[in-house]
Amino acid sequence: PVTDGSRELHSLCAQLEFLLQFDLKEKRSFFGQRKDYWDFLCQGLARRRQEHEGVRFVTSLEKLKTPVGRGRAFLRYCLVHRQLAESLQLCLLDPESLREWYYARSPFLSPQRRAEILGSLYELDSVTFHLAL
């Protein structure tokens, strides 16, 4: 199993975060806090499901104060529970929402790139992750 001490894990998480932040439009909350990929994921999942277990878990963690911290915790939760590809795919189903959150250079706006990314993420479902949540 992959654990917190794995160098590959840190590289994977950094690449996932880079991908989710690449060409992300700058948005602000009502109180002026900058929104991040966590907000994109929450909105996308809320449109597709009643409530995602990972979102509920992460929002229950009082230590996490920033969208980036919540996003990182969500990625780790999804890796442990083998839900990353499915969760991201649900967020990427709505082209209008994608254009609302991402500029044109985002690989999520290219159907081919999106399929490649999701294919790679679905392969991660066969990997066992034992991570501290």
Backbone as CSV, one residue per row, in Angstrom:
resi,resn,N_x,N_y,N_z,CA_x,CA_y,CA_z,C_x,C_y,C_z
1,PRO,0.821,-1.213,0.000,0.000,0.000,0.000,0.862,1.275,0.000
2,VAL,0.301,2.325,-0.534,0.965,3.627,-0.539,0.652,4.314,0.787
3,THR,1.692,4.823,1.440,1.518,5.477,2.738,1.966,6.940,2.647
4,ASP,1.797,7.656,3.747,2.173,9.074,3.798,3.654,9.301,3.534
5,GLY,4.486,8.313,3.811,5.926,8.460,3.613,6.381,8.269,2.175
6,SER,5.483,7.940,1.289,5.836,7.670,-0.104,6.147,8.951,-0.878
7,ARG,7.319,8.977,-1.493,7.685,10.124,-2.327,6.744,10.252,-3.529
8,GLU,6.345,9.106,-4.048,5.433,9.105,-5.198,4.087,9.728,-4.841
9,LEU,3.644,9.498,-3.608,2.376,10.095,-3.163,2.457,11.609,-3.211
10,HIS,3.537,12.162,-2.696,3.681,13.618,-2.664,3.724,14.182,-4.082
11,SER,4.399,13.488,-4.964,4.458,13.919,-6.360,3.078,13.837,-7.011
12,LEU,2.366,12.740,-6.770,1.022,12.567,-7.324,0.099,13.675,-6.845
13,CYS,0.091,13.936,-5.549,-0.797,14.969,-4.994,-0.444,16.355,-5.525
14,ALA,0.853,16.632,-5.665,1.273,17.926,-6.214,0.820,18.071,-7.658
15,GLN,0.924,17.001,-8.436,0.495,17.049,-9.830,-1.020,17.194,-9.947
16,LEU,-1.754,16.485,-9.105,-3.219,16.614,-9.103,-3.634,18.036,-8.771
17,GLU,-2.997,18.597,-7.762,-3.326,19.957,-7.362,-2.974,20.949,-8.479
18,PHE,-1.817,20.757,-9.107,-1.422,21.621,-10.218,-2.466,21.541,-11.332
19,LEU,-2.884,20.334,-11.659,-3.864,20.131,-12.719,-5.187,20.819,-12.388
20,LEU,-5.636,20.688,-11.149,-6.907,21.290,-10.745,-6.833,22.814,-10.652
21,GLN,-5.636,23.347,-10.434,-5.480,24.801,-10.337,-5.072,25.439,-11.671
22,PHE,-4.647,24.627,-12.625,-4.153,25.171,-13.893,-5.277,25.865,-14.657
23,ASP,-5.063,27.127,-14.956,-6.007,27.950,-15.724,-7.366,28.108,-15.032
24,LEU,-7.360,27.972,-13.709,-8.561,28.176,-12.908,-8.834,29.676,-12.824
25,LYS,-10.050,30.073,-13.110,-10.404,31.489,-13.038,-10.398,31.951,-11.593
26,GLU,-10.008,33.185,-11.390,-10.022,33.725,-10.033,-11.446,34.114,-9.677
27,LYS,-11.924,33.525,-8.596,-13.265,33.815,-8.099,-13.149,34.136,-6.624
28,ARG,-14.077,34.895,-6.126,-14.077,35.288,-4.714,-15.418,34.920,-4.089
29,SER,-15.350,34.585,-2.815,-16.577,34.315,-2.067,-17.234,35.649,-1.720
30,PHE,-18.380,35.591,-1.123,-19.103,36.781,-0.711,-18.250,37.642,0.215
31,PHE,-17.436,36.986,1.056,-16.597,37.707,2.012,-15.214,38.035,1.461
32,GLY,-15.004,37.797,0.174,-13.753,38.175,-0.461,-12.660,37.130,-0.458
33,GLN,-12.916,35.957,0.154,-11.892,34.901,0.162,-11.797,34.284,-1.235
34,ARG,-10.549,34.075,-1.671,-10.323,33.503,-2.990,-10.815,32.061,-3.021
35,LYS,-11.566,31.715,-4.061,-12.040,30.354,-4.233,-10.961,29.541,-4.937
36,ASP,-11.001,28.224,-4.731,-10.001,27.349,-5.311,-10.694,26.104,-5.860
37,TYR,-9.894,25.112,-6.245,-10.478,23.910,-6.838,-11.421,23.194,-5.870
38,TRP,-11.236,23.372,-4.566,-12.156,22.793,-3.583,-13.578,23.290,-3.847
39,ASP,-13.716,24.567,-4.107,-15.035,25.154,-4.358,-15.628,24.617,-5.659
40,PHE,-14.768,24.448,-6.680,-15.210,23.855,-7.944,-15.723,22.436,-7.707
41,LEU,-14.972,21.643,-6.944,-15.366,20.258,-6.680,-16.673,20.200,-5.895
42,CYS,-16.803,21.037,-4.884,-18.041,21.060,-4.082,-19.244,21.404,-4.945
43,GLN,-19.092,22.421,-5.782,-20.206,22.831,-6.635,-20.553,21.726,-7.626
44,GLY,-19.531,21.145,-8.242,-19.782,20.087,-9.223,-20.439,18.865,-8.615
45,LEU,-19.994,18.468,-7.440,-20.577,17.301,-6.782,-21.977,17.591,-6.274
46,ALA,-22.216,18.810,-5.812,-23.552,19.181,-5.323,-24.581,19.130,-6.448
47,ARG,-24.146,19.414,-7.659,-25.076,19.384,-8.794,-25.446,17.959,-9.198
48,ARG,-24.602,16.990,-8.830,-24.792,15.616,-9.288,-25.349,14.676,-8.232
49,ARG,-25.151,14.989,-6.979,-25.528,14.077,-5.898,-26.169,14.863,-4.772
50,GLN,-26.788,14.114,-3.864,-27.305,14.753,-2.664,-26.144,15.328,-1.849
51,GLU,-25.235,14.433,-1.434,-24.075,14.882,-0.681,-22.969,13.845,-0.848
52,HIS,-21.774,14.313,-1.077,-20.615,13.430,-1.236,-20.010,13.181,0.141
53,GLU,-19.706,11.915,0.437,-19.158,11.563,1.742,-17.848,12.307,2.011
54,GLY,-17.026,12.453,0.973,-15.744,13.142,1.124,-15.912,14.608,1.472
55,VAL,-16.876,15.258,0.852,-17.144,16.671,1.151,-17.630,16.797,2.590
56,ARG,-18.520,15.909,2.986,-19.039,15.937,4.360,-17.898,15.718,5.361
57,PHE,-17.018,14.747,5.076,-15.895,14.464,5.960,-14.968,15.675,6.081
58,VAL,-14.587,16.245,4.954,-13.636,17.363,4.959,-14.222,18.581,5.653
59,THR,-15.480,18.877,5.418,-16.078,20.051,6.065,-16.232,19.843,7.575
60,SER,-16.198,18.596,8.026,-16.293,18.334,9.469,-14.957,18.545,10.184
61,LEU,-13.873,18.664,9.437,-12.544,18.842,10.031,-12.331,20.321,10.355
62,GLU,-12.449,20.668,11.616,-12.376,22.071,12.025,-10.991,22.679,11.862
63,LYS,-9.949,21.836,11.798,-8.578,22.345,11.642,-8.355,22.990,10.278
64,LEU,-9.120,22.554,9.291,-8.914,23.049,7.931,-9.633,24.375,7.739
65,LYS,-8.854,25.406,7.439,-9.422,26.750,7.342,-9.444,27.311,5.929
66,THR,-8.615,26.749,5.022,-8.512,27.325,3.680,-9.060,26.364,2.628
67,PRO,-9.495,26.910,1.493,-9.952,26.045,0.403,-8.852,25.088,-0.092
68,VAL,-7.611,25.538,-0.091,-6.520,24.665,-0.549,-6.352,23.492,0.420
69,GLY,-6.396,23.762,1.708,-6.296,22.697,2.702,-7.436,21.704,2.597
70,ARG,-8.626,22.213,2.389,-9.791,21.337,2.228,-9.663,20.513,0.952
71,GLY,-9.186,21.154,-0.117,-9.000,20.436,-1.376,-7.996,19.310,-1.238
72,ARG,-6.901,19.566,-0.555,-5.884,18.530,-0.339,-6.445,17.378,0.486
73,ALA,-7.197,17.698,1.519,-7.801,16.649,2.347,-8.802,15.838,1.528
74,PHE,-9.537,16.501,0.652,-10.510,15.807,-0.191,-9.805,14.848,-1.150
75,LEU,-8.706,15.279,-1.757,-7.958,14.403,-2.660,-7.482,13.154,-1.909
76,ARG,-6.963,13.336,-0.713,-6.483,12.208,0.086,-7.637,11.271,0.458
77,TYR,-8.756,11.852,0.847,-9.930,11.043,1.178,-10.339,10.196,-0.022
78,CYS,-10.390,10.822,-1.189,-10.814,10.111,-2.401,-9.816,9.020,-2.798
79,LEU,-8.528,9.264,-2.599,-7.539,8.228,-2.892,-7.741,7.017,-1.976
80,VAL,-7.919,7.253,-0.686,-8.112,6.169,0.274,-9.373,5.368,-0.047
81,HIS,-10.430,6.059,-0.447,-11.721,5.409,-0.686,-11.961,5.051,-2.154
82,ARG,-10.919,5.202,-2.958,-10.999,4.850,-4.400,-12.157,5.557,-5.100
83,GLN,-12.265,6.856,-4.846,-13.361,7.645,-5.406,-12.870,8.836,-6.223
84,LEU,-11.571,8.968,-6.420,-11.055,10.178,-7.052,-11.551,10.331,-8.487
85,ALA,-11.392,9.304,-9.291,-11.787,9.413,-10.699,-13.288,9.660,-10.834
86,GLU,-14.076,8.895,-10.095,-15.529,9.054,-10.175,-15.965,10.443,-9.721
87,SER,-15.385,10.913,-8.624,-15.754,12.229,-8.100,-15.395,13.329,-9.091
88,LEU,-14.191,13.258,-9.644,-13.782,14.275,-10.605,-14.625,14.193,-11.872
89,GLN,-14.928,12.983,-12.310,-15.748,12.834,-13.514,-17.109,13.490,-13.323
90,LEU,-17.700,13.341,-12.151,-18.992,13.982,-11.887,-18.883,15.505,-12.021
91,CYS,-17.753,16.053,-11.603,-17.548,17.503,-11.688,-17.301,17.973,-13.121
92,LEU,-16.807,17.071,-13.955,-16.435,17.455,-15.319,-17.540,17.208,-16.338
93,LEU,-18.699,16.752,-15.894,-19.783,16.423,-16.810,-20.468,17.645,-17.417
94,ASP,-20.434,18.756,-16.737,-21.167,19.946,-17.174,-20.231,20.943,-17.858
95,PRO,-20.263,21.005,-19.199,-19.357,21.907,-19.918,-19.549,23.378,-19.543
96,GLU,-20.761,23.767,-19.244,-21.034,25.165,-18.873,-20.346,25.512,-17.545
97,SER,-20.419,24.597,-16.598,-19.749,24.809,-15.313,-18.236,24.851,-15.497
98,LEU,-17.705,23.999,-16.357,-16.256,23.998,-16.624,-15.815,25.348,-17.166
99,ARG,-16.573,25.892,-18.098,-16.217,27.197,-18.669,-16.381,28.319,-17.646
100,GLU,-17.275,28.120,-16.690,-17.464,29.109,-15.618,-16.241,29.140,-14.688
101,TRP,-15.589,28.000,-14.488,-14.483,27.888,-13.542,-13.105,27.935,-14.178
102,TYR,-12.989,27.539,-15.461,-11.673,27.408,-16.089,-11.581,28.210,-17.384
103,TYR,-10.375,28.740,-17.630,-10.074,29.395,-18.895,-9.797,28.339,-19.963
104,ALA,-9.660,28.782,-21.201,-9.592,27.894,-22.363,-8.414,26.925,-22.371
105,ARG,-7.308,27.265,-21.707,-6.139,26.379,-21.751,-6.258,25.172,-20.827
106,SER,-7.256,25.144,-19.989,-7.414,24.031,-19.058,-7.609,22.721,-19.825
107,PRO,-6.887,21.668,-19.438,-7.076,20.378,-20.105,-8.475,19.799,-19.876
108,PHE,-9.177,20.273,-18.868,-10.527,19.782,-18.620,-11.508,20.219,-19.709
109,LEU,-11.177,21.268,-20.435,-12.062,21.744,-21.494,-11.849,21.000,-22.808
110,SER,-10.814,20.199,-22.903,-10.556,19.377,-24.080,-11.101,17.972,-23.819
111,PRO,-12.080,17.526,-24.617,-12.636,16.181,-24.391,-11.568,15.076,-24.410
112,GLN,-10.598,15.191,-25.289,-9.550,14.177,-25.371,-8.676,14.178,-24.116
113,ARG,-8.228,15.355,-23.706,-7.389,15.457,-22.506,-8.160,15.014,-21.261
114,ARG,-9.412,15.425,-21.198,-10.258,15.052,-20.056,-10.365,13.529,-19.963
115,ALA,-10.568,12.867,-21.097,-10.667,11.407,-21.117,-9.350,10.758,-20.698
116,GLU,-8.234,11.322,-21.139,-6.920,10.785,-20.762,-6.697,10.904,-19.252
117,ILE,-7.025,12.065,-18.715,-6.853,12.303,-17.278,-7.714,11.340,-16.473
118,LEU,-8.979,11.236,-16.840,-9.878,10.356,-16.098,-9.453,8.897,-16.226
119,GLY,-8.978,8.503,-17.410,-8.491,7.136,-17.586,-7.342,6.829,-16.640
120,SER,-6.424,7.766,-16.519,-5.291,7.584,-15.602,-5.764,7.533,-14.156
121,LEU,-6.720,8.375,-13.814,-7.217,8.390,-12.439,-7.982,7.108,-12.102
122,TYR,-8.715,6.561,-13.062,-9.416,5.298,-12.814,-8.421,4.165,-12.567
123,GLU,-7.235,4.243,-13.173,-6.206,3.230,-12.922,-5.745,3.271,-11.462
124,LEU,-5.816,4.447,-10.846,-5.438,4.562,-9.422,-6.379,3.797,-8.494
125,ASP,-7.575,3.479,-8.976,-8.523,2.735,-8.139,-7.983,1.363,-7.744
126,SER,-7.016,0.840,-8.491,-6.450,-0.467,-8.168,-5.320,-0.374,-7.141
127,VAL,-4.936,0.844,-6.778,-3.857,1.057,-5.817,-4.457,1.242,-4.422
128,THR,-3.847,0.605,-3.432,-4.299,0.750,-2.053,-3.529,1.901,-1.403
129,PHE,-4.285,2.853,-0.860,-3.694,4.001,-0.168,-4.040,3.899,1.318
130,HIS,-3.023,3.916,2.158,-3.215,3.980,3.613,-2.666,5.327,4.070
131,LEU,-3.532,6.325,4.096,-3.111,7.683,4.407,-3.823,8.192,5.647
132,ALA,-3.142,9.024,6.388,-3.780,9.667,7.544,-4.754,10.705,7.022
133,LEU,-5.979,10.619,7.462,-6.979,11.592,7.042,-7.224,12.571,8.171
